Amino acid sequence: MRIPAAYVDGFARGRAVNPDRADNYLAHTTVGDPVADALVDCLSSLPRAEATRLIELGIQGGDDAALRAAPEPVREFFDACYDPPDWLDIPSLTPGYRLFHRNTALVLAGMVAGVLVEGFTTNIAKSFFITGRLRDQGIRRLKQNNRHMLEIFMPGGMERHSDGWALSVRIRIVHATVRRLLTRSGEWDIEELGMPISAAHVGLAISAFSARLLHHLKSLGATFDEEERKSFMAIWRYSGHLMGIPETILFRDEQDALDIFRIGNLCEPEISMESKVMATSLVNSAPLFAGLTEWHARRKLASYIFRISRALIGDDVADGLGYPKESTMGTLWRFRLLNRVDYLLNKLNPTRTQERNNMTTILDVSMFEGHGISYRLPDHIYAEQSREW
């Protein structure tokens, strides 16, 4: 097995804990997504408008004859997307929808303050840093991330051609596009870092979005039962499948996801400068995403998010990311208490619930421009130089 130079020390740490999982993780650091990569190579030779038309045709469906006339890599890619895995059970996803919609605000908080910053402790941060995707367009990136999550948890959202299904497939194509741009840019050293947006990193990310998010939700005071918990994991697993994660590193259940997350993080290099920059950018973007434009209000909310985040991810990780030094004693207890008080006030006054927790409002701040799904792709490695997509 070829080990990228940046992973040598981490690989030794991972093998000391679980040799088989560490071997599997490292093997996937040099793997991309061959089917999606072939699709993007094919599309890159076509005019942008035609490439966009073919992607929309495959994702939206409705014209089988036109899709059959598309180039072979396009047909092969969408045939793979249309073929559901044997383990998929669409009716069993319903309890997961309930979990999400009962705890939507906490899910969004757990994502921003917990899961996403933890993801940036790994070399995942380097691709974001190089492209400038979060640095230059942080608000839009957060909206896209949350829109995907909202749509996969809409009832029926994971049915073929529904928005949750469509956005999961779109992410796979975007990953392949950015991987192609990075490998041809001269900015990414494969011998040092492995494959950009590797199967290992996407497998690690989906494990965090599911199992690690459930852990943070408990810390934030969310409520859910065992059936909902399993269903929540199943929704993320199918989304991960649609995103092109190989079965060899796509989690099977919650414990498997936690093991992938733990061993994968051990195998990753130490927290880098890029990790610190991206985590800080993410937290500082969140107040803008919430609609705050006044400087003092933004700074106050960012400070609070840093404190919640430190409480969720722990002092060691927070210190590694360069977070402000502060005590978090009682932070999560106070957060849960205020959330419980809010819940009781909503029970006493249903009108207040509609005003404060309106799903339309949550969807509105998570929309792409034009309130639709864009099928355009980035065409330059740097976000500020790419045409809109």
Phi, psi and omega per residue, in radians:
M1 nan 2.282 3.092
R2 -1.436 2.202 -3.111
I3 -1.859 2.047 3.059
P4 -0.984 2.462 -3.002
A5 -0.972 -0.640 -3.094
A6 -1.171 -0.275 -3.042
Y7 -1.786 0.001 -3.041
V8 -1.023 -0.889 -3.106
D9 -1.170 -0.765 3.142
G10 -1.118 -0.654 3.115
F11 -1.043 -0.699 3.104
A12 -1.120 -0.690 3.099
R13 -1.117 -0.785 -3.130
G14 -1.134 -0.720 -3.123
R15 -1.158 -0.506 3.121
A16 -1.166 -0.409 -3.134
V17 -1.700 -0.819 -3.117
N18 -2.664 1.649 -3.054
P19 -1.013 -0.751 -3.078
D20 -1.131 -0.781 -3.132
R21 -1.205 -0.653 3.114
A22 -1.142 -0.729 3.093
D23 -1.042 -0.773 -3.110
N24 -1.137 -0.748 -3.129
Y25 -1.095 -0.837 -3.108
L26 -1.116 -0.627 3.123
A27 -1.056 -0.571 -3.103
H28 -1.483 -0.155 3.095
T29 -1.230 -0.274 3.132
T30 -1.867 0.199 -3.087
V31 -1.968 2.349 3.031
G32 -1.730 -2.113 3.129
D33 -2.527 1.524 -2.982
P34 -0.934 -0.696 -3.103
V35 -1.203 -0.802 3.116
A36 -1.213 -0.620 3.117
D37 -1.110 -0.679 3.099
A38 -1.157 -0.678 3.093
L39 -1.036 -0.855 -3.082
V40 -1.167 -0.662 3.066
D41 -1.030 -0.725 3.123
C42 -1.146 -0.821 -3.100
L43 -1.134 -0.524 -3.101
S44 -1.143 -0.353 3.141
S45 -1.540 -0.049 -3.091
L46 -1.831 2.762 2.994
P47 -1.010 2.579 -3.043
R48 -1.013 -0.706 -3.128
A49 -1.099 -0.677 3.131
E50 -1.226 -0.698 3.098
A51 -1.077 -0.756 3.114
T52 -1.094 -0.719 3.135
R53 -1.075 -0.731 -3.117
L54 -1.191 -0.672 3.105
I55 -1.133 -0.815 3.124
E56 -1.086 -0.693 3.120
L57 -1.042 -0.800 -3.113
G58 -1.229 -0.684 -3.086
I59 -1.359 -0.734 -3.097
Q60 -1.418 -0.487 3.134
G61 1.255 -2.975 3.061
G62 1.709 -0.129 3.124
D63 -2.484 1.342 -3.074
D64 -1.090 -0.644 -3.111
A65 -1.124 -0.727 3.127
A66 -1.149 -0.643 3.139
L67 -1.216 -0.625 3.106
R68 -1.147 -0.420 3.133
A69 -1.509 -0.060 -3.116
A70 -1.307 2.844 3.095
P71 -1.003 2.668 -3.047
E72 -0.962 -0.786 3.132
P73 -1.043 -0.551 3.104
V74 -1.198 -0.807 3.132
R75 -1.086 -0.767 -3.115
E76 -1.108 -0.702 -3.138
F77 -1.091 -0.880 -3.072
F78 -1.286 -0.514 3.009
D79 -1.021 -0.720 3.124
A80 -1.149 -0.660 3.125
C81 -1.189 -0.618 -3.084
Y82 -1.334 -0.306 -3.071
D83 -1.547 1.796 -3.063
P84 -1.262 2.592 3.105
P85 -1.197 2.718 -3.109
D86 -1.058 -0.514 -3.046
W87 -1.460 -0.101 -3.089
L88 -1.230 2.280 3.086
D89 -2.342 1.587 -3.029
I90 -0.960 -0.795 -3.137
P91 -1.037 -0.495 -3.105
S92 -1.295 -0.083 -3.137
L93 -1.430 -0.245 -3.049
T94 -1.016 -0.790 3.117
P95 -1.041 -0.557 3.094
G96 -1.146 -0.620 3.063
Y97 -1.077 -0.732 3.140
R98 -1.083 -0.774 3.124
L99 -0.983 -0.832 -3.090
F100 -1.107 -0.853 -3.031
H101 -1.275 -0.413 3.056
R102 -1.344 -0.396 -3.038
N103 -2.224 0.513 -2.980
T104 -0.946 -0.864 -3.094
A105 -1.065 -0.651 -3.138
L106 -1.253 -0.602 3.089
V107 -1.094 -0.799 3.131
L108 -1.105 -0.704 3.108
A109 -1.132 -0.746 3.141
G110 -1.144 -0.552 3.098
M111 -1.179 -0.925 -3.038
V112 -1.233 -0.828 -3.031
A113 -1.475 -0.288 -3.081
G114 -2.086 -1.252 -2.958
V115 -1.126 -0.830 -3.053
L116 -1.177 -0.724 3.119
V117 -1.195 -0.588 3.062
E118 -1.124 -0.644 3.092
G119 -1.080 -0.599 -3.120
F120 -1.315 -0.088 3.035
T121 -1.306 -0.213 -3.107
T122 -1.750 -3.122 3.098
N123 -1.236 -0.025 2.987
I124 -0.971 -0.582 -3.100
A125 -1.083 -0.516 -3.028
K126 -1.137 -0.708 3.141
S127 -1.169 -0.677 3.074
F128 -1.119 -0.716 -3.106
F129 -1.133 -0.799 -3.104
I130 -1.121 -0.794 -3.083
T131 -1.318 -0.404 -3.103
G132 1.320 0.285 -3.032
R133 -1.077 -0.729 3.129
L134 -1.539 -0.618 -3.120
R135 -1.126 -0.790 -3.036
D136 -1.544 -0.545 -3.049
Q137 -2.355 0.873 -3.016
G138 -1.041 -0.719 -3.094
I139 -1.140 -0.804 -3.128
R140 -1.116 -0.659 3.125
R141 -1.105 -0.739 3.097
L142 -1.140 -0.688 3.110
K143 -1.091 -0.751 3.138
Q144 -1.111 -0.759 -3.133
N145 -1.065 -0.816 -3.114
N146 -1.253 -0.581 3.100
R147 -1.093 -0.752 3.103
H148 -1.026 -0.817 -3.104
M149 -1.135 -0.752 3.112
L150 -1.058 -0.717 -3.058
E151 -1.262 -0.632 -3.134
I152 -1.231 -0.336 3.122
F153 -1.779 0.164 2.970
M154 -1.374 2.369 3.082
P155 -0.899 2.192 -3.098
G156 1.450 -0.022 -3.056
G157 -1.141 -0.369 -3.126
M158 -1.744 0.124 2.983
E159 -1.193 2.626 -3.120
R160 -0.979 2.303 3.126
H161 1.334 -0.072 3.002
S162 -1.265 2.916 -2.975
D163 -1.148 -0.634 3.109
G164 -1.133 -0.758 3.070
W165 -1.091 -0.813 -3.086
A166 -1.094 -0.761 -3.112
L167 -1.205 -0.563 3.071
S168 -1.131 -0.757 3.101
V169 -1.158 -0.711 3.130
R170 -1.041 -0.751 3.121
I171 -1.019 -0.697 3.121
R172 -1.052 -0.731 -3.136
I173 -1.216 -0.696 3.105
V174 -1.108 -0.760 3.098
H175 -0.984 -0.801 -3.135
A176 -1.121 -0.649 3.130
T177 -1.151 -0.826 3.137
V178 -1.149 -0.643 3.089
R179 -1.056 -0.750 3.125
R180 -1.114 -0.752 3.130
L181 -1.104 -0.741 -3.118
L182 -1.168 -0.755 -3.089
T183 -1.200 -0.365 3.138
R184 -1.772 0.068 -3.003
S185 -1.574 -0.370 -3.000
G186 1.416 -0.010 -3.127
E187 -1.644 -0.173 -3.042
W188 -2.154 2.152 3.135
D189 -1.719 1.808 -3.080
I190 -1.124 -0.647 3.130
E191 -1.108 -0.555 -3.133
E192 -1.489 -0.765 -2.935
L193 -1.941 -0.139 -3.034
G194 1.419 -2.933 -3.114
M195 -1.280 2.330 3.048
P196 -1.157 2.493 -3.070
I197 0.817 0.964 -3.074
S198 -1.249 2.882 3.051
A199 -1.041 -0.594 3.106
A200 -1.071 -0.806 -3.096
H201 -1.209 -0.686 3.124
V202 -1.219 -0.649 3.071
G203 -1.127 -0.689 3.078
L204 -1.139 -0.763 -3.104
A205 -1.082 -0.781 -3.094
I206 -1.212 -0.503 3.050
S207 -1.160 -0.665 3.111
A208 -1.227 -0.774 -3.116
F209 -1.046 -0.446 -3.077
S210 -1.757 -1.350 -3.023
A211 -1.201 -0.766 -3.136
R212 -1.165 -0.607 3.092
L213 -1.133 -0.690 3.078
L214 -1.036 -0.706 3.100
H215 -1.049 -0.808 3.137
H216 -1.173 -0.623 3.131
L217 -1.077 -0.712 3.074
K218 -1.062 -0.748 3.133
S219 -1.096 -0.547 -3.111
L220 -1.522 -0.091 3.067
G221 1.745 0.260 3.119
A222 -1.218 2.720 3.121
T223 -2.079 2.359 3.053
F224 -2.899 2.686 3.130
D225 -1.772 -3.123 -3.037
E226 -1.161 -0.674 3.118
E227 -1.099 -0.760 3.115
E228 -1.135 -0.660 3.137
R229 -1.064 -0.850 -3.139
K230 -1.120 -0.687 -3.130
S231 -1.179 -0.699 3.070
F232 -0.993 -0.781 3.117
M233 -1.115 -0.685 -3.106
A234 -1.142 -0.651 3.109
I235 -1.100 -0.819 3.122
W236 -1.145 -0.601 -3.138
R237 -1.126 -0.752 3.133
Y238 -1.186 -0.679 3.069
S239 -1.060 -0.714 3.088
G240 -1.096 -0.677 3.076
H241 -1.058 -0.797 3.137
L242 -1.157 -0.458 3.102
M243 -1.394 0.022 3.020
G244 1.557 0.247 3.130
I245 -1.259 2.202 -3.136
P246 -1.089 2.571 3.106
E247 -0.999 -0.447 -3.109
T248 -1.207 -0.262 3.069
I249 -2.383 0.224 3.028
L250 -1.595 2.165 -3.043
F251 -1.025 2.664 3.083
R252 -1.671 -0.660 -3.129
D253 -2.661 -3.052 -3.040
E254 -1.091 -0.794 -3.120
Q255 -1.129 -0.684 3.099
D256 -1.080 -0.706 3.120
A257 -1.128 -0.728 3.116
L258 -1.111 -0.646 3.112
D259 -1.173 -0.728 3.091
I260 -1.073 -0.757 -3.133
F261 -1.100 -0.788 -3.077
R262 -1.177 -0.868 -3.099
I263 -1.254 -0.643 3.097
G264 -1.053 -0.746 3.118
N265 -1.162 -0.622 3.065
L266 -1.105 -0.648 -3.104
C267 -1.306 -0.380 -3.108
E268 -1.251 2.693 3.075
P269 -1.119 2.953 3.071
E270 -1.059 2.751 -3.137
I271 -0.982 2.250 -3.032
S272 -1.762 3.015 3.038
M273 -1.042 -0.705 3.131
E274 -1.086 -0.644 3.105
S275 -1.080 -0.763 -3.138
K276 -1.104 -0.781 -3.125
V277 -1.098 -0.786 -3.064
M278 -1.220 -0.691 3.115
A279 -1.118 -0.750 3.119
T280 -1.136 -0.723 3.107
S281 -1.069 -0.704 -3.130
L282 -1.092 -0.868 -3.112
V283 -1.109 -0.723 -3.124
N284 -1.270 -0.355 3.069
S285 -1.362 -0.468 -3.035
A286 -1.013 -0.763 3.111
P287 -1.074 -0.625 3.090
L288 -1.154 -0.688 3.085
F289 -1.053 -0.616 -3.141
A290 -1.365 -0.051 3.067
G291 1.682 0.123 3.129
L292 -1.495 2.214 3.135
T293 -2.031 -0.373 3.140
E294 -1.272 2.322 -2.949
W295 -1.030 -0.818 -3.088
H296 -1.152 -0.686 3.113
A297 -1.131 -0.726 3.109
R298 -1.099 -0.775 -3.120
R299 -1.116 -0.695 3.139
K300 -1.113 -0.787 3.136
L301 -1.176 -0.721 3.112
A302 -1.047 -0.705 3.114
S303 -1.080 -0.710 3.121
Y304 -1.170 -0.709 3.118
I305 -1.118 -0.713 3.073
F306 -0.993 -0.739 -3.110
R307 -1.184 -0.785 3.092
I308 -1.078 -0.770 -3.119
S309 -1.073 -0.786 3.115
R310 -1.035 -0.712 3.133
A311 -1.121 -0.604 -3.121
L312 -1.346 -0.802 -2.994
I313 -1.606 -0.235 3.101
G314 1.644 2.713 -3.062
D315 -1.126 -0.664 -3.086
D316 -1.070 -0.841 -3.134
V317 -1.196 -0.735 -3.130
A318 -1.090 -0.723 3.100
D319 -1.135 -0.691 3.112
G320 -1.083 -0.562 3.137
L321 -1.501 -0.003 3.096
G322 1.359 0.446 3.116
Y323 -1.114 2.723 3.014
P324 -1.021 2.433 3.122
K325 -1.316 2.159 3.109
E326 -2.886 2.722 3.100
S327 -1.410 2.453 3.105
T328 -1.960 0.263 -3.132
M329 -1.016 2.161 3.112
G330 1.419 -0.044 -3.067
T331 -1.087 -0.899 -3.108
L332 -1.237 -0.596 3.073
W333 -1.049 -0.815 3.135
R334 -1.123 -0.710 3.121
F335 -1.050 -0.818 -3.134
R336 -1.117 -0.695 -3.135
L337 -1.097 -0.824 -3.141
L338 -1.120 -0.638 3.115
N339 -1.166 -0.665 3.119
R340 -1.178 -0.738 3.094
V341 -1.057 -0.740 3.123
D342 -1.073 -0.714 3.133
Y343 -1.092 -0.774 -3.118
L344 -1.163 -0.684 3.092
L345 -1.115 -0.642 3.104
N346 -1.171 -0.646 3.108
K347 -1.122 -0.668 -3.115
L348 -1.311 -0.483 -3.090
N349 -2.363 1.538 -3.102
P350 -0.986 -0.522 3.112
T351 -1.072 -0.662 3.115
R352 -1.083 -0.658 3.118
T353 -1.046 -0.792 -3.127
Q354 -1.114 -0.628 -3.120
E355 -1.274 -0.654 -2.978
R356 -1.690 -0.346 -3.057
N357 -2.342 0.900 -3.084
N358 -1.465 2.066 -3.080
M359 -1.083 -0.533 3.104
T360 -1.077 -0.715 3.121
T361 -1.130 -0.766 3.126
I362 -1.080 -0.731 3.106
L363 -1.142 -0.677 -3.079
D364 -1.054 -0.705 -3.116
V365 -1.404 -0.027 -3.135
S366 -1.964 0.133 -3.081
M367 -1.394 2.637 2.912
F368 -1.302 2.863 3.048
E369 -1.004 2.386 -3.133
G370 1.453 -0.005 3.101
H371 1.003 0.609 3.077
G372 -2.490 3.134 3.131
I373 -1.634 2.227 3.081
S374 -1.558 2.390 3.106
Y375 -1.883 0.149 3.024
R376 -1.300 2.779 -3.117
L377 -2.139 2.678 3.061
P378 -1.096 2.541 -3.125
D379 -2.189 0.217 3.037
H380 -2.571 2.549 -3.093
I381 -1.075 -0.606 -3.114
Y382 -1.609 2.223 -3.071
A383 -0.975 -0.680 -3.080
E384 -1.257 -0.257 3.136
Q385 -1.858 -0.106 3.129
S386 -1.442 2.548 3.000
R387 -1.176 2.728 -3.067
E388 -1.009 2.431 3.116
W389 -2.526 nan nan
